[in-house]
Amino acid sequence: MSVLDTFGLKDRRALVTGGNRGLGRAFALALAEAGADVAIAARDSARNDEVVSEIEARGRRGFAVPADITQRAEVTALVADVTAELGGIDILVNNAGIAIHRPALEVPDEEWQQVIDLNLTALWNTSTAVARTMIDAGGGVIVNVGSMSAQIVNRPQWQASYNASKAAVHHLTRSLAAEWAPHNIRVNAIAPGYVKTDMAPVDQPEFRQNWILDAPLQRYATPEEIAPSVVYLASPASAFMTGSVLLIDGGYSIY
């Protein structure tokens, strides 16, 4: 196998949560371009259909399930549906998440719970559900989407709930990697910096100094620049990696 061939995902079956916009869409399309059939889980059926069409335009099977992955019962049904449609799940990308900017003393309980439910509990739900099928199949790969915010405190906005949730994602990644290695399941994470998506207003003037100019590269990323790292972690090219967090932040956390 050549070096470039190790990055291929021909005939693998992937599930991407939050896969119908922003980073999730870029991940789903990149996995398809690398050769995988891709299912996405997200709540907006119209957006789901658009991404499925884009996956199929790349010559791969696409499938979408509108699901609330904070609910265990819906995750169980999701995994069953994807398994029935694609024949199994070799790759899980836990991408779904939310960030809310608010000073800690102004965060209502329900907002804290909303962030933890989607960023952490949903990841737990999907990982444990899919891992059961991977164990039966002899192995698989899980890629979690963390954040540089797991190890720095962002400014000028305050977002303690998001930062805490992503720190938990990073350590959960390590914990699951250790526990599931005997089952041939690799678990890694990416930790992106500022990326231009619907969720991150990176190009607003009030954030330029702290979000853009404070980074050595002095720019933000696009989802398409982050997606190849997910392909790498999902592929045999990273066969000796597990429990790692791959930081992709334009050098922001150097300082």
C-alpha positions in Angstrom: 0.0 0.0 0.0 1.4 3.4 -1.0 1.5 6.3 1.4 -1.4 8.1 -0.2 -3.4 4.9 -0.2 -3.2 4.7 3.6 -5.4 7.9 3.6 -8.1 6.2 1.6 -11.5 5.1 3.1 -12.8 3.0 0.2 -16.1 1.3 1.2 -15.9 2.3 4.8 -19.1 3.4 6.4 -19.2 6.6 8.4 -21.7 8.4 10.6 -21.3 12.2 11.2 -23.4 13.9 13.9 -24.4 17.5 13.1 -23.4 16.7 9.6 -25.6 19.1 7.6 -23.8 22.4 8.0 -20.4 24.0 8.9 -17.7 21.6 10.1 -20.0 18.6 10.0 -20.9 19.1 6.4 -17.2 19.5 5.4 -16.4 16.3 7.3 -19.1 14.3 5.7 -18.1 15.4 2.2 -14.4 14.9 2.8 -15.1 11.3 4.1 -17.1 10.7 0.9 -14.3 12.0 -1.3 -11.9 9.6 0.5 -14.2 6.7 -0.5 -16.6 6.3 2.4 -20.3 5.9 2.4 -21.6 8.5 4.8 -24.7 8.9 7.0 -25.4 12.1 8.8 -27.5 12.8 11.9 -29.1 16.2 12.3 -32.5 17.7 13.0 -33.1 19.8 9.9 -34.5 17.4 7.2 -34.2 19.9 4.4 -30.5 20.6 5.1 -30.0 16.8 5.5 -31.3 16.2 2.0 -28.9 18.7 0.5 -25.9 17.1 2.1 -27.0 13.6 1.1 -27.2 14.9 -2.5 -23.7 16.3 -2.2 -22.4 13.0 -0.9 -24.1 11.1 -3.7 -22.6 13.5 -6.3 -19.2 12.3 -5.1 -20.1 8.7 -6.0 -20.8 7.4 -2.6 -24.0 6.4 -0.7 -25.5 9.0 1.5 -28.1 8.6 4.2 -29.6 11.0 6.7 -31.5 10.5 9.9 -33.2 13.5 11.7 -32.5 12.7 15.4 -32.1 14.3 18.8 -28.9 12.7 19.9 -29.2 14.0 23.4 -31.9 11.3 23.9 -30.6 7.8 24.3 -33.7 6.2 22.7 -33.3 8.2 19.5 -29.6 7.4 19.4 -30.4 3.7 19.6 -32.8 4.0 16.8 -30.3 6.1 14.8 -27.6 3.5 15.0 -30.0 0.7 14.1 -31.2 2.7 11.0 -27.7 3.6 9.8 -26.5 0.0 10.3 -29.4 -1.3 8.4 -28.9 1.1 5.5 -25.1 1.0 5.2 -24.5 -2.5 6.6 -22.5 -1.2 9.6 -20.6 1.7 11.0 -16.8 1.7 10.7 -16.2 5.4 11.5 -18.1 7.7 13.9 -17.4 11.5 13.9 -18.9 13.2 16.9 -19.3 16.7 15.6 -22.6 18.1 16.9 -22.2 20.9 19.4 -23.2 24.4 20.5 -21.5 27.4 22.0 -23.2 30.2 23.9 -21.4 33.3 24.9 -22.5 34.6 28.3 -20.7 35.5 31.6 -20.8 32.6 34.0 -22.9 34.4 36.6 -25.6 35.1 34.0 -25.9 31.5 32.7 -29.3 30.1 33.5 -29.4 26.4 34.6 -31.3 25.4 31.5 -28.6 26.9 29.2 -25.8 25.2 31.0 -27.7 21.9 30.7 -28.3 22.5 27.0 -24.6 22.9 26.3 -23.6 19.9 28.4 -26.3 17.8 26.9 -25.3 18.4 23.3 -21.6 18.7 23.6 -20.9 15.9 26.0 -23.9 13.7 26.8 -24.8 13.3 23.1 -21.2 12.3 22.3 -21.4 9.8 25.1 -24.7 8.4 23.8 -23.5 8.0 20.2 -20.0 6.7 21.2 -21.3 4.0 23.5 -24.1 2.9 21.1 -21.8 2.7 18.1 -18.9 1.1 20.1 -21.2 -1.9 20.8 -21.6 -2.5 17.0 -17.9 -1.9 16.4 -16.9 -4.5 19.0 -19.1 -7.0 17.3 -17.5 -6.1 13.9 -14.0 -6.4 15.2 -13.1 -2.7 15.5 -13.6 0.8 14.2 -12.6 4.5 14.6 -14.2 7.3 16.6 -13.2 10.9 16.0 -14.5 13.5 18.5 -14.6 17.2 17.8 -13.1 19.0 20.7 -11.8 22.5 20.7 -8.7 24.6 21.6 -11.2 26.1 24.1 -10.6 22.9 26.2 -7.1 24.3 27.1 -7.4 28.1 26.7 -9.9 30.7 28.0 -11.3 32.6 25.0 -11.6 36.3 25.0 -13.2 38.9 24.8 -16.3 36.7 25.1 -17.0 34.4 28.1 -18.2 30.9 27.4 -17.4 28.8 30.5 -20.0 26.2 29.7 -18.6 25.5 26.3 -15.0 25.4 27.5 -15.9 23.0 30.3 -17.8 20.7 27.9 -14.9 20.5 25.4 -12.3 19.8 28.2 -14.5 16.9 29.2 -14.6 15.7 25.5 -10.8 15.6 25.4 -10.5 13.6 28.6 -13.4 11.3 27.6 -11.5 10.7 24.3 -8.5 9.5 26.3 -10.6 7.4 28.6 -12.5 5.6 25.9 -9.3 5.1 23.9 -7.7 3.3 26.8 -10.8 1.2 27.5 -11.6 0.2 24.0 -8.1 -0.4 22.6 -8.4 -4.1 23.3 -11.4 -4.2 21.0 -9.5 -2.5 18.1 -11.4 0.7 18.4 -9.3 3.8 18.1 -10.6 7.0 19.7 -9.0 10.4 18.9 -10.1 14.0 18.8 -9.4 17.2 16.9 -9.2 20.6 18.6 -9.9 23.3 16.1 -9.3 27.0 16.7 -11.5 29.7 15.2 -13.3 28.4 12.1 -15.8 30.4 10.1 -19.1 28.7 10.5 -22.7 29.7 11.3 -21.8 29.2 15.0 -18.7 31.3 15.1 -18.9 35.0 14.0 -15.1 35.1 13.3 -15.3 38.0 10.9 -17.1 40.4 13.2 -14.9 43.5 13.8 -15.2 43.3 17.6 -13.5 39.9 17.6 -10.7 40.7 15.1 -8.0 41.6 17.6 -8.4 38.7 20.0 -9.6 36.0 17.5 -7.6 36.8 14.4 -4.6 39.1 15.1 -3.6 37.2 18.3 -2.9 34.0 16.3 0.5 33.7 14.6 -1.2 33.0 11.2 -3.5 36.0 11.8 -6.5 34.5 10.1 -9.4 32.1 10.8 -9.8 28.6 9.2 -12.4 27.3 6.9 -14.2 24.0 7.5 -12.5 22.6 4.4 -9.1 23.2 6.0 -10.1 21.2 9.1 -11.7 18.3 7.3 -8.5 16.6 6.0 -7.5 16.0 9.6 -10.7 14.1 10.2 -9.9 11.9 7.2 -6.4 11.3 8.5 -7.7 10.2 12.0 -10.4 8.0 10.4 -7.9 6.3 8.0 -5.2 3.7 8.3 -2.7 6.5 8.0 -3.2 7.1 11.7 -3.2 3.4 12.6 -0.9 3.9 15.6 -2.8 6.8 17.1 -5.3 6.6 19.8 -6.1 8.8 22.8 -4.6 11.8 21.0 -6.0 15.3 20.6 -4.9 17.0 17.4 -4.7 20.7 17.8 -5.5 22.8 14.7 -5.6 26.4 15.8 -3.3 28.4 13.5 -0.8 28.6 16.4 -3.3 30.5 18.7 -2.4 28.6 21.8 1.3 29.1 21.3 1.2 32.3 23.3 
